[in-house]
Amino acid sequence: MRPPPPNAGYAVTESPQVGALLVDTSRKDRVGEFCGVAGPYWALRPVRGGTEWDAKPEHVRPANRIERLRAETARCNARSEGRIL
C-alpha cells in the first residue's frame, strides 16, 4: 500500500474552514488550528495558544480522530490552567 499524499484531503488551491484542526507534516506532525491564508502559505495556530506559524499547503493534512481528541484535551487543559481564554 502506498501512503497518502502529504495534503491528503485538500487540493493545494482549496483552503479549509477557519478553525479546522490540521497537521503540519513538515513540523513533526504538529497540530494547529487553521487561521487563514498568508500568501502561498496557510497560517496555523497552536491549539494551546501561542505564536502562529506558516505552513506550505502541500505539507498539511486534516487531523485524524485521535489527533483532534488530543488537541481538544490540550486546549481544555490550557484553559483550566489559565493559559488561554
GUNUKE-987100 format. One record per atom (N, C-alpha, C): residue number from 1; residue in three letters; atom name; x, y, z. Coordinates in nm, 3 decimals. Each point is the difference from the previous one (the first is absolute). Last residue first. Layout:
BEGIN
+------+------+------+---------+---------+---------+
: resi : resn : name :       u :       v :       w :
+------+------+------+---------+---------+---------+
:  NUM :  Ala :   CA :       X :       Y :       Z :
...
+------+------+------+---------+---------+---------+
// end
This chain:
BEGIN
+------+------+------+---------+---------+---------+
: resi : resn : name :       u :       v :       w :
+------+------+------+---------+---------+---------+
:   85 :  Leu :    N :  -0.780 :   3.185 :   2.704 :
:   85 :  Leu :   CA :  -0.139 :   0.030 :   0.036 :
:   85 :  Leu :    C :  -0.096 :  -0.091 :  -0.068 :
:   84 :  Ile :    N :   0.522 :  -0.115 :   0.161 :
:   84 :  Ile :   CA :  -0.076 :   0.059 :  -0.111 :
:   84 :  Ile :    C :  -0.143 :   0.023 :   0.047 :
:   83 :  Arg :    N :   0.315 :  -0.141 :   0.316 :
:   83 :  Arg :   CA :   0.096 :   0.039 :  -0.102 :
:   83 :  Arg :    C :  -0.067 :   0.060 :  -0.124 :
:   82 :  Gly :    N :  -0.177 :  -0.198 :   0.439 :
:   82 :  Gly :   CA :   0.002 :   0.144 :  -0.023 :
:   82 :  Gly :    C :   0.097 :   0.047 :  -0.106 :
:   81 :  Glu :    N :  -0.138 :  -0.455 :   0.156 :
:   81 :  Glu :   CA :   0.119 :   0.053 :   0.065 :
:   81 :  Glu :    C :   0.014 :   0.150 :  -0.020 :
:   80 :  Ser :    N :  -0.351 :  -0.243 :  -0.206 :
:   80 :  Ser :   CA :  -0.018 :  -0.021 :   0.145 :
:   80 :  Ser :    C :   0.119 :   0.053 :   0.079 :
:   79 :  Arg :    N :   0.016 :   0.013 :  -0.476 :
:   79 :  Arg :   CA :  -0.103 :   0.090 :   0.053 :
:   79 :  Arg :    C :  -0.013 :  -0.012 :   0.151 :
:   78 :  Ala :    N :   0.283 :  -0.300 :  -0.222 :
:   78 :  Ala :   CA :   0.059 :   0.134 :   0.000 :
:   78 :  Ala :    C :  -0.100 :   0.102 :   0.054 :
:   77 :  Asn :    N :  -0.153 :  -0.441 :  -0.058 :
:   77 :  Asn :   CA :   0.098 :   0.007 :   0.109 :
:   77 :  Asn :    C :   0.062 :   0.139 :   0.009 :
:   76 :  Cys :    N :  -0.290 :  -0.087 :  -0.360 :
:   76 :  Cys :   CA :  -0.074 :   0.003 :   0.127 :
:   76 :  Cys :    C :   0.094 :   0.012 :   0.119 :
:   75 :  Arg :    N :   0.194 :  -0.059 :  -0.425 :
:   75 :  Arg :   CA :  -0.064 :   0.131 :   0.008 :
:   75 :  Arg :    C :  -0.076 :   0.015 :   0.133 :
:   74 :  Ala :    N :   0.189 :  -0.419 :  -0.101 :
:   74 :  Ala :   CA :   0.106 :   0.097 :   0.030 :
:   74 :  Ala :    C :  -0.058 :   0.140 :   0.016 :
:   73 :  Thr :    N :  -0.292 :  -0.336 :  -0.142 :
:   73 :  Thr :   CA :   0.037 :  -0.022 :   0.140 :
:   73 :  Thr :    C :   0.108 :   0.098 :   0.042 :
:   72 :  Glu :    N :  -0.125 :  -0.002 :  -0.451 :
:   72 :  Glu :   CA :  -0.109 :   0.055 :   0.082 :
:   72 :  Glu :    C :   0.030 :  -0.017 :   0.149 :
:   71 :  Ala :    N :   0.303 :  -0.194 :  -0.304 :
:   71 :  Ala :   CA :   0.005 :   0.146 :  -0.009 :
:   71 :  Ala :    C :  -0.108 :   0.064 :   0.086 :
:   70 :  Arg :    N :   0.007 :  -0.471 :  -0.040 :
:   70 :  Arg :   CA :   0.116 :   0.047 :   0.077 :
:   70 :  Arg :    C :   0.006 :   0.153 :   0.001 :
:   69 :  Leu :    N :  -0.330 :  -0.198 :  -0.270 :
:   69 :  Leu :   CA :  -0.030 :  -0.022 :   0.142 :
:   69 :  Leu :    C :   0.115 :   0.049 :   0.088 :
:   68 :  Arg :    N :   0.061 :   0.007 :  -0.468 :
:   68 :  Arg :   CA :  -0.098 :   0.102 :   0.041 :
:   68 :  Arg :    C :  -0.032 :  -0.013 :   0.149 :
:   67 :  Glu :    N :   0.276 :  -0.327 :  -0.188 :
:   67 :  Glu :   CA :   0.071 :   0.129 :   0.005 :
:   67 :  Glu :    C :  -0.093 :   0.113 :   0.042 :
:   66 :  Ile :    N :  -0.184 :  -0.428 :  -0.072 :
:   66 :  Ile :   CA :   0.080 :   0.001 :   0.122 :
:   66 :  Ile :    C :   0.078 :   0.130 :   0.014 :
:   65 :  Arg :    N :  -0.261 :  -0.062 :  -0.399 :
:   65 :  Arg :   CA :  -0.083 :   0.001 :   0.121 :
:   65 :  Arg :    C :   0.082 :   0.010 :   0.129 :
:   64 :  Asn :    N :   0.243 :   0.196 :  -0.426 :
:   64 :  Asn :   CA :  -0.089 :  -0.116 :   0.014 :
:   64 :  Asn :    C :  -0.071 :   0.006 :   0.135 :
:   63 :  Ala :    N :   0.172 :   0.425 :  -0.311 :
:   63 :  Ala :   CA :   0.029 :  -0.081 :   0.119 :
:   63 :  Ala :    C :  -0.095 :  -0.119 :   0.004 :
:   62 :  Pro :    N :   0.151 :   0.235 :  -0.469 :
:   62 :  Pro :   CA :  -0.098 :   0.008 :   0.108 :
:   62 :  Pro :    C :   0.042 :  -0.088 :   0.118 :
:   61 :  Arg :    N :   0.389 :   0.203 :  -0.301 :
:   61 :  Arg :   CA :  -0.109 :  -0.096 :  -0.018 :
:   61 :  Arg :    C :  -0.100 :   0.018 :   0.113 :
:   60 :  Val :    N :   0.473 :   0.245 :  -0.262 :
:   60 :  Val :   CA :  -0.107 :   0.002 :   0.100 :
:   60 :  Val :    C :  -0.106 :  -0.102 :  -0.036 :
:   59 :  His :    N :   0.391 :   0.141 :  -0.259 :
:   59 :  His :   CA :   0.050 :  -0.070 :   0.119 :
:   59 :  His :    C :  -0.106 :  -0.009 :   0.109 :
:   58 :  Glu :    N :  -0.062 :   0.234 :  -0.419 :
:   58 :  Glu :   CA :   0.029 :  -0.139 :  -0.037 :
:   58 :  Glu :    C :   0.055 :  -0.081 :   0.117 :
:   57 :  Pro :    N :  -0.098 :   0.475 :   0.042 :
:   57 :  Pro :   CA :  -0.121 :  -0.084 :  -0.009 :
:   57 :  Pro :    C :   0.029 :  -0.145 :  -0.035 :
:   56 :  Lys :    N :   0.343 :   0.310 :   0.274 :
:   56 :  Lys :   CA :  -0.031 :  -0.020 :  -0.141 :
:   56 :  Lys :    C :  -0.121 :  -0.094 :  -0.008 :
:   55 :  Ala :    N :   0.082 :   0.326 :   0.423 :
:   55 :  Ala :   CA :   0.026 :  -0.134 :  -0.052 :
:   55 :  Ala :    C :  -0.034 :  -0.004 :  -0.148 :
:   54 :  Asp :    N :   0.100 :   0.361 :   0.456 :
:   54 :  Asp :   CA :  -0.041 :  -0.019 :  -0.138 :
:   54 :  Asp :    C :   0.040 :  -0.139 :  -0.045 :
:   53 :  Trp :    N :  -0.131 :   0.195 :   0.515 :
:   53 :  Trp :   CA :   0.108 :  -0.031 :  -0.092 :
:   53 :  Trp :    C :  -0.060 :  -0.021 :  -0.139 :
:   52 :  Glu :    N :  -0.124 :   0.251 :   0.523 :
:   52 :  Glu :   CA :  -0.036 :  -0.068 :  -0.124 :
:   52 :  Glu :    C :   0.125 :  -0.034 :  -0.080 :
:   51 :  Thr :    N :  -0.012 :   0.054 :   0.545 :
:   51 :  Thr :   CA :   0.029 :   0.068 :  -0.125 :
:   51 :  Thr :    C :  -0.039 :  -0.084 :  -0.120 :
:   50 :  Gly :    N :  -0.259 :  -0.080 :   0.468 :
:   50 :  Gly :   CA :   0.138 :   0.026 :  -0.037 :
:   50 :  Gly :    C :   0.010 :   0.065 :  -0.135 :
:   49 :  Gly :    N :  -0.363 :  -0.367 :   0.250 :
:   49 :  Gly :   CA :   0.034 :   0.141 :  -0.002 :
:   49 :  Gly :    C :   0.147 :   0.016 :  -0.036 :
:   48 :  Arg :    N :  -0.223 :  -0.422 :   0.004 :
:   48 :  Arg :   CA :   0.011 :   0.047 :   0.139 :
:   48 :  Arg :    C :   0.030 :   0.149 :   0.009 :
:   47 :  Val :    N :  -0.028 :  -0.222 :  -0.424 :
:   47 :  Val :   CA :  -0.129 :  -0.019 :   0.067 :
:   47 :  Val :    C :   0.002 :   0.053 :   0.142 :
:   46 :  Pro :    N :   0.307 :   0.203 :  -0.402 :
:   46 :  Pro :   CA :   0.000 :  -0.112 :   0.094 :
:   46 :  Pro :    C :  -0.133 :  -0.006 :   0.076 :
:   45 :  Arg :    N :   0.015 :   0.200 :  -0.494 :
:   45 :  Arg :   CA :   0.025 :   0.046 :   0.137 :
:   45 :  Arg :    C :   0.001 :  -0.123 :   0.092 :
:   44 :  Leu :    N :   0.073 :   0.141 :  -0.565 :
:   44 :  Leu :   CA :  -0.050 :  -0.093 :   0.102 :
:   44 :  Leu :    C :   0.037 :   0.053 :   0.137 :
:   43 :  Ala :    N :  -0.034 :   0.158 :  -0.559 :
:   43 :  Ala :   CA :   0.035 :   0.039 :   0.137 :
:   43 :  Ala :    C :  -0.068 :  -0.096 :   0.097 :
:   42 :  Trp :    N :   0.170 :  -0.063 :  -0.530 :
:   42 :  Trp :   CA :  -0.116 :  -0.003 :   0.090 :
:   42 :  Trp :    C :   0.049 :   0.035 :   0.139 :
:   41 :  Tyr :    N :   0.223 :   0.151 :  -0.503 :
:   41 :  Tyr :   CA :  -0.001 :  -0.086 :   0.119 :
:   41 :  Tyr :    C :  -0.134 :   0.003 :   0.071 :
:   40 :  Pro :    N :   0.156 :   0.270 :  -0.385 :
:   40 :  Pro :   CA :  -0.005 :  -0.139 :  -0.043 :
:   40 :  Pro :    C :  -0.011 :  -0.098 :   0.117 :
:   39 :  Gly :    N :  -0.160 :   0.467 :   0.122 :
:   39 :  Gly :   CA :   0.075 :  -0.018 :  -0.124 :
:   39 :  Gly :    C :  -0.011 :  -0.144 :  -0.046 :
:   38 :  Ala :    N :  -0.217 :   0.011 :   0.399 :
:   38 :  Ala :   CA :   0.099 :   0.108 :   0.004 :
:   38 :  Ala :    C :   0.091 :  -0.018 :  -0.121 :
:   37 :  Val :    N :  -0.514 :  -0.176 :   0.215 :
:   37 :  Val :   CA :   0.103 :  -0.011 :  -0.103 :
:   37 :  Val :    C :   0.091 :   0.122 :   0.009 :
:   36 :  Gly :    N :  -0.284 :  -0.229 :   0.425 :
:   36 :  Gly :   CA :  -0.021 :   0.068 :  -0.126 :
:   36 :  Gly :    C :   0.118 :  -0.020 :  -0.093 :
:   35 :  Cys :    N :  -0.092 :  -0.221 :   0.435 :
:   35 :  Cys :   CA :  -0.037 :   0.140 :   0.022 :
:   35 :  Cys :    C :  -0.028 :   0.075 :  -0.129 :
:   34 :  Phe :    N :   0.023 :  -0.539 :   0.233 :
:   34 :  Phe :   CA :   0.012 :   0.082 :  -0.121 :
:   34 :  Phe :    C :  -0.052 :   0.139 :   0.027 :
:   33 :  Glu :    N :   0.226 :  -0.337 :   0.361 :
:   33 :  Glu :   CA :  -0.131 :   0.046 :  -0.041 :
:   33 :  Glu :    C :   0.018 :   0.094 :  -0.120 :
:   32 :  Gly :    N :   0.333 :  -0.426 :   0.164 :
:   32 :  Gly :   CA :  -0.031 :   0.142 :   0.011 :
:   32 :  Gly :    C :  -0.140 :   0.029 :  -0.050 :
:   31 :  Val :    N :   0.409 :  -0.410 :   0.130 :
:   31 :  Val :   CA :  -0.141 :   0.030 :  -0.023 :
:   31 :  Val :    C :  -0.023 :   0.148 :   0.023 :
:   30 :  Arg :    N :   0.450 :  -0.310 :  -0.153 :
:   30 :  Arg :   CA :  -0.053 :   0.099 :   0.095 :
:   30 :  Arg :    C :  -0.144 :   0.036 :  -0.039 :
:   29 :  Asp :    N :   0.361 :  -0.326 :  -0.181 :
:   29 :  Asp :   CA :  -0.144 :  -0.023 :   0.018 :
:   29 :  Asp :    C :  -0.061 :   0.090 :   0.106 :
:   28 :  Lys :    N :   0.458 :   0.061 :  -0.150 :
:   28 :  Lys :   CA :  -0.018 :  -0.117 :   0.087 :
:   28 :  Lys :    C :  -0.146 :  -0.023 :   0.037 :
:   27 :  Arg :    N :   0.115 :   0.334 :  -0.325 :
:   27 :  Arg :   CA :   0.040 :   0.036 :   0.137 :
:   27 :  Arg :    C :  -0.033 :  -0.112 :   0.099 :
:   26 :  Ser :    N :  -0.112 :  -0.014 :  -0.466 :
:   26 :  Ser :   CA :   0.138 :   0.048 :  -0.008 :
:   26 :  Ser :    C :   0.053 :   0.041 :   0.138 :
:   25 :  Thr :    N :  -0.454 :  -0.145 :  -0.081 :
:   25 :  Thr :   CA :   0.092 :  -0.114 :  -0.006 :
:   25 :  Thr :    C :   0.146 :   0.044 :  -0.010 :
:   24 :  Asp :    N :  -0.463 :   0.209 :   0.209 :
:   24 :  Asp :   CA :   0.111 :   0.045 :  -0.084 :
:   24 :  Asp :    C :   0.105 :  -0.110 :   0.001 :
:   23 :  Val :    N :  -0.556 :   0.007 :   0.093 :
:   23 :  Val :   CA :   0.131 :  -0.052 :   0.041 :
:   23 :  Val :    C :   0.104 :   0.047 :  -0.101 :
:   22 :  Leu :    N :  -0.520 :   0.190 :   0.180 :
:   22 :  Leu :   CA :   0.085 :  -0.054 :  -0.105 :
:   22 :  Leu :    C :   0.133 :  -0.045 :   0.058 :
:   21 :  Leu :    N :  -0.543 :   0.185 :   0.117 :
:   21 :  Leu :   CA :   0.123 :  -0.053 :   0.057 :
:   21 :  Leu :    C :   0.078 :  -0.074 :  -0.108 :
:   20 :  Ala :    N :  -0.359 :   0.431 :  -0.044 :
:   20 :  Ala :   CA :   0.022 :  -0.143 :  -0.023 :
:   20 :  Ala :    C :   0.134 :  -0.042 :   0.061 :
:   19 :  Gly :    N :  -0.167 :   0.459 :  -0.017 :
:   19 :  Gly :   CA :  -0.024 :  -0.077 :   0.121 :
:   19 :  Gly :    C :   0.020 :  -0.150 :  -0.016 :
:   18 :  Val :    N :  -0.127 :   0.286 :  -0.423 :
:   18 :  Val :   CA :   0.071 :   0.057 :   0.114 :
:   18 :  Val :    C :  -0.039 :  -0.078 :   0.125 :
:   17 :  Gln :    N :  -0.029 :  -0.258 :  -0.463 :
:   17 :  Gln :   CA :  -0.073 :   0.101 :   0.078 :
:   17 :  Gln :    C :   0.087 :   0.051 :   0.113 :
:   16 :  Pro :    N :   0.262 :  -0.181 :  -0.430 :
:   16 :  Pro :   CA :  -0.103 :  -0.051 :   0.092 :
:   16 :  Pro :    C :  -0.073 :   0.115 :   0.069 :
:   15 :  Ser :    N :   0.222 :   0.026 :  -0.506 :
:   15 :  Ser :   CA :   0.037 :   0.012 :   0.141 :
:   15 :  Ser :    C :  -0.115 :  -0.049 :   0.087 :
:   14 :  Glu :    N :   0.206 :  -0.075 :  -0.532 :
:   14 :  Glu :   CA :  -0.119 :   0.004 :   0.085 :
:   14 :  Glu :    C :   0.043 :   0.010 :   0.146 :
:   13 :  Thr :    N :   0.307 :  -0.059 :  -0.365 :
:   13 :  Thr :   CA :  -0.069 :   0.127 :  -0.026 :
:   13 :  Thr :    C :  -0.121 :   0.020 :   0.091 :
:   12 :  Val :    N :   0.262 :  -0.403 :   0.011 :
:   12 :  Val :   CA :   0.085 :   0.111 :   0.042 :
:   12 :  Val :    C :  -0.070 :   0.134 :  -0.020 :
:   11 :  Ala :    N :  -0.284 :  -0.431 :   0.108 :
:   11 :  Ala :   CA :   0.073 :   0.043 :  -0.118 :
:   11 :  Ala :    C :   0.078 :   0.124 :   0.043 :
:   10 :  Tyr :    N :  -0.152 :  -0.383 :   0.348 :
:   10 :  Tyr :   CA :  -0.012 :   0.139 :  -0.046 :
:   10 :  Tyr :    C :   0.079 :   0.017 :  -0.129 :
:    9 :  Gly :    N :  -0.023 :  -0.427 :   0.221 :
:    9 :  Gly :   CA :  -0.131 :   0.056 :   0.025 :
:    9 :  Gly :    C :  -0.018 :   0.143 :  -0.048 :
:    8 :  Ala :    N :   0.471 :  -0.212 :   0.086 :
:    8 :  Ala :   CA :  -0.114 :  -0.090 :  -0.002 :
:    8 :  Ala :    C :  -0.133 :   0.068 :   0.035 :
:    7 :  Asn :    N :   0.490 :   0.141 :  -0.080 :
:    7 :  Asn :   CA :  -0.115 :   0.087 :   0.019 :
:    7 :  Asn :    C :  -0.131 :  -0.077 :   0.003 :
:    6 :  Pro :    N :   0.430 :  -0.226 :  -0.060 :
:    6 :  Pro :   CA :   0.008 :   0.084 :   0.119 :
:    6 :  Pro :    C :  -0.124 :   0.087 :   0.024 :
:    5 :  Pro :    N :  -0.067 :  -0.466 :  -0.258 :
:    5 :  Pro :   CA :   0.082 :   0.119 :  -0.023 :
:    5 :  Pro :    C :  -0.002 :   0.090 :   0.121 :
:    4 :  Pro :    N :  -0.066 :  -0.521 :   0.088 :
:    4 :  Pro :   CA :  -0.072 :   0.110 :  -0.064 :
:    4 :  Pro :    C :   0.092 :   0.118 :  -0.024 :
:    3 :  Pro :    N :   0.202 :  -0.501 :  -0.005 :
:    3 :  Pro :   CA :  -0.051 :   0.097 :   0.097 :
:    3 :  Pro :    C :  -0.074 :   0.112 :  -0.072 :
:    2 :  Arg :    N :   0.024 :  -0.509 :  -0.190 :
:    2 :  Arg :   CA :   0.072 :   0.126 :  -0.007 :
:    2 :  Arg :    C :  -0.056 :   0.098 :   0.103 :
:    1 :  Met :    N :   0.021 :  -0.564 :  -0.018 :
:    1 :  Met :   CA :  -0.082 :   0.119 :   0.000 :
:    1 :  Met :    C :   0.086 :   0.125 :   0.000 :
+------+------+------+---------+---------+---------+
// end
